[in-house]
């Protein structure tokens, strides 16, 4: 682990400092953690489970890299935050592969698999048979090791007890989504609408597809892991984090992801929450509204500049994706979302510069 200089002990206040910190400290540590989990995945006895575990690390490592940006706000705790975020995100990506590429359409199977995510954030350290409802079972302890790593890291965060209930709420919603989006296609929308009916009273400003999108993000969980590093954390601060991140920052994250994946999702017959908007104009208006709300809500958090960089970084990251250039409608939406946002454009430039010089 690289030693910190004095300037690295504070929350970064500008894009350049954040990017330097990410490339100097965060990404190398993430790569170390991913290498350890890849080595563990290579030892999985069952061929199918091993294939999906290795594929999830190979193709989705950017999820861990992006999530670990939260450790850049507290480098002195990155030895806990990065292993926690990487292990938790690795569980998420592995299970997503198992459900996406599974021959099973059994909601009970999907629910049991995702019990591992609920266990991972529970300090009472329960463990379950996560493969109880599927034929592939022998993973050599891979999934339970990931769960235990998360539990171990959570126990090292001084204020984890303060955030634990909210973390569990976010994880439970995430697990619900993963079950409903992977079941039989003719059942997906009815189940999602029924789920929305159970929660809509708390979210009058958003539509069902925007709520569903927000539940699919792990950013709110990672922000709470970061907040739990503060020994003086209060419950009112946790409430403010929830207010800002869910549904707005989290919703923006996943809607942007779906926005650029529309073409391939339509071809593959996959669920895409952006396709439920009637027109391009509506898509722009709704995502712009969520951006505006996210920007306003983070002003009530500690270190709002850091959270603003997260928002603008999300916009820059997704809107600069090569997929955008091949989708005319999405390209038009991207240009409009970036308009009048100098910080987004700055991140766009910085990201391209760092990637060019470090690849």
Protein Blocks (a to p, Z undefined) as FASTA:
>chain_A
ZZddfklmpccfbfklmmmmmmmmmmmmmmmmmmmmmmmmmmpmblklmmmmmmmmmmmm
mmmmmmmmmmmmommlmmmmmmmmmmmmmmmmmmmmmmmmpcbfcfklmmmmmmmmmmmm
pcnlpacdfklmcfblbgghmmmmmmmmmmmmmmmpmklmmmmmmmmmmmmmmmmmmmmm
mmcfklmmmmmmmmmmmmmmmmmmbcfklmmmmmmpcklmmmmmmmmmpmkbcfklmmmm
mmmmpmklmmmmmmmmmmmmmmmmmmnopacfklmpfblklmmmmmmmmmmmmmmmmmmp
ghkllmmmmmmmmmmmmmmpmklmmmmklmmmmmmmmgoplklmmmmmmmmmmmmmmZZ
